[in-house]
Amino acid sequence: MSAFWSAWISVITLAVILGCTWLLFATRKGQKYNETTDKTVGHAFDGIEELDNPLPSWWFKMFVATVIFGLVYLLLYPGLGNFKGLLGWTSQGQWEEEMAYAEQNYAPVFARFAELSVDDLLQPENAEGLRIGQRLFANNCSVCHGVGGVGAYGFPNLTDDDWLYGGHEAAIKTSITNGRNGAMPAWGDVLGEDGIRDMAHFVLSLSNAEHDAESAARAQPQFGALCAACHMPDGTGMHALGAPNLTNGIWLYGGSFEQIAQTLRHGRFGVMPAFNGLLSEDQIHLITAYVKSLSN
């Protein structure tokens, strides 16, 4: 923050506090509270009139205490432009202290289970490790994949053993650690509306869903030329590219004719965020084990 804006904020803040304080004392000066007075302020609201009396003593003292509290707070904590406060408190510093406290208390627990392989963590005697992984999943992953990992529109189901990038330990751990960026190019301009319709029917045919056989037959050569490089000639997909399997009836963006046509026409872009800056390796290891358990 520049010196000008720092001074601007400080002056306005202090001026408002001092102005309120002046108003508080100015309206009280020379007046005494009279419980039996008939003098009013001259306003009536639905027959209700306000007596012309100063604030009760307890109320006045609360206002004064509030002003004192505000000034002390601004002296101790940030609030006046660039002034950092006498305590030197920052939200970043508090967060770092809390994270250090959590690391000190919970890191040994995570480390104990990190010594076990994912297969070992799936054993009944290590159920505590999976429960920890479940809580980590709930805090970091469930907003997209659901509490039980069943996914949602555009977010993969982790319980069905169908994996875009592979379901083995290393692949899952890589997805969590580094994230994933998936892209399905748009083919609307290339295929045209007739070509989109035919290709949608061909994609449906790969999973033996209801389709128009003639349209599917027309699109088969184009599938080999345009789509097989990612989805493979037989439509079973490719883990290396995150290209989904089109033959098993499991759809990330819906498997109706209209939804498939929409995907072909406009493409899709999916992002799995990286957690390597948010979670430790031990925490990612426990989440990996929990995710693996969902499809077992």
C-alpha positions as CSV (number, residue, x, y, z in Angstrom):
1,M,0.0,0.0,0.0
2,S,1.4,3.4,-0.9
3,A,2.1,6.1,1.7
4,F,-0.8,8.2,0.5
5,W,-3.4,5.5,0.8
6,S,-2.0,4.4,4.2
7,A,-2.3,8.0,5.5
8,W,-5.8,8.3,3.9
9,I,-7.1,5.2,5.6
10,S,-5.5,6.1,9.0
11,V,-6.8,9.6,9.0
12,I,-10.4,8.6,8.1
13,T,-10.4,5.8,10.6
14,L,-9.2,7.9,13.5
15,A,-11.4,10.9,12.4
16,V,-14.6,8.7,12.5
17,I,-13.7,7.3,16.0
18,L,-12.9,10.8,17.3
19,G,-16.0,12.2,15.7
20,C,-18.2,9.6,17.3
21,T,-16.6,10.3,20.6
22,W,-17.1,14.0,20.3
23,L,-20.8,13.5,19.4
24,L,-21.2,11.1,22.3
25,F,-20.0,13.7,24.8
26,A,-21.5,16.7,23.1
27,T,-25.0,15.4,23.3
28,R,-24.6,14.5,27.0
29,K,-23.0,17.7,28.2
30,G,-25.1,19.8,30.5
31,Q,-27.9,17.2,30.6
32,K,-29.0,15.1,33.5
33,Y,-31.2,12.1,33.3
34,N,-34.7,12.8,34.6
35,E,-37.0,9.8,34.9
36,T,-40.1,11.9,35.3
37,T,-39.6,14.5,32.6
38,D,-42.4,15.2,30.1
39,K,-40.1,16.9,27.6
40,T,-39.8,15.1,24.3
41,V,-37.6,15.4,21.2
42,G,-40.6,16.5,19.2
43,H,-41.2,13.4,17.2
44,A,-44.0,10.9,17.4
45,F,-44.2,7.4,15.8
46,D,-47.6,5.7,15.9
47,G,-48.3,7.5,19.1
48,I,-44.9,6.7,20.6
49,E,-42.8,9.7,21.7
50,E,-39.1,9.8,22.7
51,L,-38.3,11.6,25.9
52,D,-35.5,14.2,25.7
53,N,-33.1,12.5,28.0
54,P,-29.4,11.7,27.7
55,L,-28.3,8.1,27.3
56,P,-28.5,6.1,30.5
57,S,-25.2,6.0,32.4
58,W,-24.6,2.3,31.6
59,W,-25.3,2.8,27.9
60,F,-23.0,5.8,27.8
61,K,-20.2,3.9,29.5
62,M,-20.6,1.0,27.0
63,F,-20.0,3.4,24.2
64,V,-16.9,4.8,25.9
65,A,-15.6,1.3,26.5
66,T,-16.2,0.5,22.8
67,V,-14.2,3.5,21.7
68,I,-11.3,2.6,24.1
69,F,-11.4,-1.0,22.8
70,G,-11.2,0.2,19.2
71,L,-8.2,2.4,19.9
72,V,-6.4,-0.3,21.8
73,Y,-7.1,-2.8,19.0
74,L,-5.8,-0.4,16.4
75,L,-2.7,0.0,18.5
76,L,-2.0,-3.7,18.9
77,Y,-3.2,-5.1,15.5
78,P,-3.1,-4.0,11.8
79,G,-5.9,-1.6,10.9
80,L,-4.3,1.8,10.2
81,G,-2.8,1.6,6.8
82,N,0.7,0.2,6.8
83,F,1.0,0.2,10.5
84,K,1.5,-3.4,11.5
85,G,0.5,-3.1,15.1
86,L,2.6,-3.5,18.2
87,L,2.1,-7.2,18.4
88,G,3.2,-7.8,14.8
89,W,0.2,-10.1,14.2
90,T,-0.7,-11.3,10.7
91,S,-3.2,-13.8,9.4
92,Q,-0.4,-15.5,7.5
93,G,1.7,-15.8,10.6
94,Q,-1.3,-17.2,12.6
95,W,-1.9,-19.7,9.8
96,E,1.7,-20.8,9.8
97,E,1.7,-21.3,13.5
98,E,-1.5,-23.4,13.3
99,M,0.0,-25.5,10.5
100,A,3.2,-26.0,12.5
101,Y,1.2,-27.1,15.5
102,A,-0.8,-29.5,13.3
103,E,2.4,-30.8,11.7
104,Q,4.0,-31.4,15.1
105,N,1.0,-33.3,16.5
106,Y,-0.2,-35.2,13.5
107,A,2.9,-35.8,11.4
108,P,4.0,-38.8,13.5
109,V,0.6,-40.4,13.0
110,F,0.8,-40.0,9.2
111,A,4.4,-41.1,9.1
112,R,3.5,-44.4,11.0
113,F,1.1,-45.4,8.3
114,A,3.2,-44.0,5.4
115,E,5.7,-46.9,6.2
116,L,3.0,-49.3,5.1
117,S,2.3,-50.0,1.4
118,V,-1.1,-49.3,-0.1
119,D,-1.9,-53.0,-0.2
120,D,-1.0,-53.3,3.5
121,L,-3.3,-50.3,4.4
122,L,-6.2,-52.2,2.7
123,Q,-5.9,-55.0,5.3
124,P,-8.4,-55.0,8.2
125,E,-5.7,-54.6,10.8
126,N,-4.9,-51.2,9.4
127,A,-8.4,-49.9,9.3
128,E,-7.3,-46.8,11.3
129,G,-5.1,-45.7,8.5
130,L,-8.0,-45.9,6.0
131,R,-10.2,-44.0,8.4
132,I,-7.6,-41.2,8.4
133,G,-7.5,-41.4,4.6
134,Q,-11.2,-41.1,4.5
135,R,-11.2,-37.9,6.6
136,L,-8.5,-36.4,4.5
137,F,-10.5,-37.3,1.4
138,A,-13.7,-35.7,2.9
139,N,-11.8,-32.5,3.6
140,N,-10.0,-32.2,0.3
141,C,-11.7,-34.3,-2.4
142,S,-15.4,-34.8,-1.6
143,V,-16.5,-31.4,-2.8
144,C,-15.9,-32.7,-6.4
145,H,-16.0,-36.5,-6.1
146,G,-18.7,-36.7,-3.5
147,V,-18.5,-38.0,0.1
148,G,-18.5,-41.6,-1.0
149,G,-16.4,-41.0,-4.1
150,V,-19.3,-41.7,-6.5
151,G,-18.5,-38.5,-8.5
152,A,-20.8,-36.2,-10.3
153,Y,-21.3,-34.7,-13.8
154,G,-17.8,-34.0,-15.0
155,F,-16.1,-35.5,-11.9
156,P,-15.1,-39.2,-12.1
157,N,-16.7,-41.9,-10.1
158,L,-13.9,-43.5,-8.0
159,T,-15.9,-46.6,-7.0
160,D,-16.4,-48.3,-10.4
161,D,-12.8,-49.4,-11.3
162,D,-12.9,-47.3,-14.5
163,W,-9.9,-45.0,-14.5
164,L,-8.9,-42.3,-16.9
165,Y,-5.2,-42.4,-16.0
166,G,-5.0,-45.8,-14.5
167,G,-6.0,-47.3,-11.2
168,H,-2.7,-48.6,-9.8
169,E,-1.0,-46.9,-6.9
170,A,1.5,-44.9,-8.8
171,A,-1.1,-43.5,-11.2
172,I,-3.5,-42.5,-8.4
173,K,-0.7,-40.9,-6.4
174,T,0.5,-39.0,-9.4
175,S,-3.1,-37.7,-10.1
176,I,-3.4,-36.4,-6.5
177,T,0.1,-35.0,-6.3
178,N,0.5,-33.3,-9.6
179,G,-3.1,-32.9,-10.8
180,R,-4.4,-33.6,-14.3
181,N,-5.5,-31.5,-17.2
182,G,-7.8,-33.3,-19.6
183,A,-8.8,-31.9,-23.0
184,M,-11.2,-33.2,-25.6
185,P,-11.0,-31.1,-28.8
186,A,-14.1,-29.7,-30.4
187,W,-15.0,-31.3,-33.7
188,G,-18.0,-29.3,-34.6
189,D,-16.3,-27.3,-37.4
190,V,-14.5,-30.3,-38.7
191,L,-17.4,-32.8,-38.8
192,G,-20.4,-30.5,-39.3
193,E,-23.8,-31.3,-37.8
194,D,-24.3,-34.3,-40.0
195,G,-20.9,-35.7,-39.1
196,I,-21.5,-35.0,-35.4
197,R,-24.8,-36.9,-35.5
198,D,-23.2,-39.9,-37.3
199,M,-20.2,-39.9,-34.9
200,A,-22.5,-39.8,-31.8
201,H,-24.3,-42.9,-33.1
202,F,-21.0,-44.6,-33.7
203,V,-19.8,-43.8,-30.1
204,L,-23.1,-45.2,-28.8
205,S,-22.5,-48.4,-30.8
206,L,-19.2,-49.0,-29.1
207,S,-21.0,-49.7,-25.8
208,N,-23.8,-51.5,-27.5
209,A,-26.2,-48.7,-26.6
210,E,-29.2,-48.0,-28.8
211,H,-28.0,-46.3,-32.0
212,D,-28.6,-45.8,-35.7
213,A,-26.6,-48.5,-37.5
214,E,-26.4,-46.6,-40.8
215,S,-25.1,-43.4,-39.2
216,A,-22.6,-45.4,-37.1
217,A,-21.3,-47.1,-40.3
218,R,-20.8,-43.8,-42.0
219,A,-18.8,-42.4,-39.0
220,Q,-16.5,-45.4,-38.5
221,P,-13.8,-44.3,-41.0
222,Q,-13.7,-40.8,-39.5
223,F,-13.4,-42.3,-36.0
224,G,-10.3,-44.2,-37.1
225,A,-8.9,-41.0,-38.6
226,L,-9.8,-38.4,-35.9
227,C,-10.5,-40.2,-32.7
228,A,-8.5,-43.5,-32.6
229,A,-5.2,-41.7,-31.8
230,C,-6.5,-41.0,-28.3
231,H,-9.4,-43.5,-27.8
232,M,-7.7,-46.3,-29.6
233,P,-9.1,-48.0,-32.7
234,D,-11.4,-50.2,-30.6
235,G,-12.5,-47.3,-28.4
236,T,-11.0,-48.7,-25.2
237,G,-9.2,-45.4,-24.4
238,M,-5.7,-44.7,-23.3
239,H,-4.5,-44.1,-19.7
240,A,-1.4,-42.2,-20.9
241,L,-3.6,-39.4,-22.3
242,G,-6.5,-39.7,-20.0
243,A,-8.7,-40.6,-22.9
244,P,-11.8,-42.5,-21.6
245,N,-12.9,-46.0,-22.5
246,L,-16.0,-45.6,-24.8
247,T,-17.0,-49.3,-24.7
248,N,-18.1,-49.8,-21.1
249,G,-21.1,-47.5,-20.8
250,I,-19.4,-45.3,-18.1
251,W,-19.7,-41.7,-19.0
252,L,-18.1,-38.6,-17.4
253,Y,-20.4,-36.1,-19.1
254,G,-23.4,-38.3,-19.8
255,G,-24.0,-41.0,-22.3
256,S,-27.2,-39.9,-24.0
257,F,-27.2,-39.1,-27.7
258,E,-27.5,-35.3,-27.0
259,Q,-24.8,-35.3,-24.4
260,I,-22.3,-37.2,-26.6
261,A,-23.1,-34.9,-29.5
262,Q,-22.5,-31.9,-27.2
263,T,-19.1,-33.3,-26.2
264,L,-18.2,-33.9,-29.9
265,R,-19.4,-30.5,-31.0
266,H,-17.8,-28.3,-28.3
267,G,-15.1,-30.5,-26.7
268,R,-14.5,-30.9,-22.9
269,F,-11.9,-29.5,-20.6
270,G,-11.3,-31.1,-17.2
271,V,-9.0,-30.0,-14.4
272,M,-7.9,-32.0,-11.4
273,P,-6.0,-29.7,-9.0
274,A,-2.6,-30.6,-7.7
275,F,-2.3,-31.2,-4.0
276,N,1.4,-31.4,-3.6
277,G,1.4,-27.9,-2.1
278,L,-1.5,-28.5,0.3
279,L,-0.9,-32.0,1.5
280,S,2.3,-33.9,2.6
281,E,3.5,-37.0,0.9
282,D,2.3,-39.1,3.9
283,Q,-1.2,-37.6,3.6
284,I,-1.3,-38.2,-0.1
285,H,-0.2,-41.8,0.6
286,L,-3.2,-42.3,2.9
287,I,-5.7,-40.7,0.5
288,T,-4.3,-43.0,-2.3
289,A,-5.0,-46.0,-0.1
290,Y,-8.5,-44.8,0.6
291,V,-9.2,-44.1,-3.1
292,K,-7.9,-47.5,-4.0
293,S,-10.2,-49.1,-1.4
294,L,-13.3,-47.4,-2.9
295,S,-13.0,-49.6,-6.1
296,N,-12.1,-52.8,-4.2
